[in-house]
Amino acid sequence: MELLLTLLTIIMTAATPLLLAALGEMVTERSGVLNLGVEGMMVMGAVAGFGAAFMTGNPWLGVLASIVAGMAMSLLFGFLTLTLLANQVATGLALTLLGLGLSALMGESFVGQPGVKLPSLAGVDPLVPFSLAMVAATGWFLFRTKMGLIIRAVGNSHASAHALGYNVIAVRYLCVLFGGAMSGLAGGYLSLFYTPQWVENMTAGRGWIALALVVFASWLPLRILAGAYLFGTISILSFVLQAQGLGIPSQFLSSLPYLGTILALVVISGNKALTRRNTPASLGQPFVPDR
């Protein structure tokens, strides 16, 4: 039982940053905005969180800094795409490149420095139960509240939502900021708990997996939860196989979490009717309000 609890804790730890980032991106995409800059927001959250915690000695200030960094990056994305009407795909890719480069520059002096780890509760990091609570909270908010209905209406038909009197741009800005906050928090989790240190490009593609999770999970919180924990399970399995010394190339074993998660979610997403029903019809489409 003790071994089982230990494995479960490790799996939850590996899944949490992915779950946080994917939930934020799901809300963003539900409003009709496609932000491919999740990786950039995560890595900026990681360096900002580590830096703030290292300089102040307070990990909670690091958590706050990671959220602010993610929101700042998302605000830049929102200004370019929602106000200036830049292409969302190109801007998202540019945001990732900016985040990777800027975080490497900002974190140069932090490499090799000891981290300030978040205190655990009964052996579990407090952001783990927070991430699980956010699954329930986002599901309730999107499907049980008026504001959630407005967000989904904006994502499905921004012209109709505008005709009904809703401020499409304001709704999308709020959703983009929420996505940035969650992505930044996911990055901060990596540098403050998962591996309490700063390493360049420490997100290691998790932002891209979070993006894939949202699509393959059909924009549904519970399916995102299942996909994130599947990723965590396969991550641990890859480490176990490497420890066994089976002669399998380490590069292949390191790629197992990504390959396994994508393949499994492709199978899960086989319900085409469910996918079509949940895909925001206005996803990635710019909105120009009537003058």
Sequence and secondary structure as in RCSB ss.txt:
>XXXX:A:sequence
MELLLTLLTIIMTAATPLLLAALGEMVTERSGVLNLGVEGMMVMGAVAGFGAAFMTGNPWLGVLASIVAGMAMSL
LFGFLTLTLLANQVATGLALTLLGLGLSALMGESFVGQPGVKLPSLAGVDPLVPFSLAMVAATGWFLFRTKMGLI
IRAVGNSHASAHALGYNVIAVRYLCVLFGGAMSGLAGGYLSLFYTPQWVENMTAGRGWIALALVVFASWLPLRIL
AGAYLFGTISILSFVLQAQGLGIPSQFLSSLPYLGTILALVVISGNKALTRRNTPASLGQPFVPDR
>XXXX:A:secstr
 HHHHHHHHHHHHHHHHHHHHHHHHHHHHHTT     HHHHHHHHHHHHHHHHHHHS HHHHHHHHHHHHHHHHH
HHHIIIIIS   HHHHHHHHHHHHHHHHHHHTGGGTT        BTTB THHHHHHHHHHHHHHHHHHSHHHHH
HHHHHH HHHHHHTT  HHHHHHHHHHHHHHHHHHHHHHIIIIIS S  TTTTTTHHHHHHHHHHHTTT HHHHH
HHHHHHHHHHHHHHHHHHTT S  HHHHHHHHHHHHHHHHHHHTT HHHHHHHS TTTT       
